């Protein structure tokens, strides 16, 4: 791979927002490191990614609820690509419930929705700092800003991610690194359908909207920083 090729890590890449982001970044010339549980789904996606100028993408099956797996995966990516220019912390899980959640269910959401982005940032930011450049995109949710009744566990994980993202943004803003929390409302994905959204597909944010948001952020001048972007549906449900 050409040493000038930019590298993006996308977690939860096998479907939904992550899949769209991976496809979009590959179209824009990034070498994309695809992270998700299923090897077969990742390899299928990798075969569809744009490979202009000989860009080499990579597949990294991993359970990011496992801290050791994240450490191993990041080392594999860095050994393969040698740099990290964009980190898209997109992987997430949803379980309904607040105080009725079992402790293990809440812990599982926190591991994937909050601890995993923390660990990926902890690994990637020293690399970006050495490069004096890089972008982190933490795909949170409108649930990181609004406490929805009956979804306290998921909301807690996303509020935590938004707060962590802001703290890291402030720490690294002068180091040539951008950290942005992106909080979409209802998005047309399998997760939204599984959660029982009352919105139709036509009323929902599309994964392509997240791709275009990331592209806009990547086009900003080096002096500009955007801490947080909230995308609202035209029909609000809270």
PyMOL commands that set and color helices and strands:
alter all, ss='L'
color gray80, all
select helices_A, chain A and resi 16-27+39-46+52-54+67-81+103-131+142-144+152-175+190-194+201-203+207-219
alter helices_A, ss='H'
color red, helices_A
select strands_A, chain A and resi 7-11+31-36+58-61+86-89+134-139+177-184+228-231
alter strands_A, ss='S'
color yellow, strands_A
deselect
rebuild
show_as cartoon
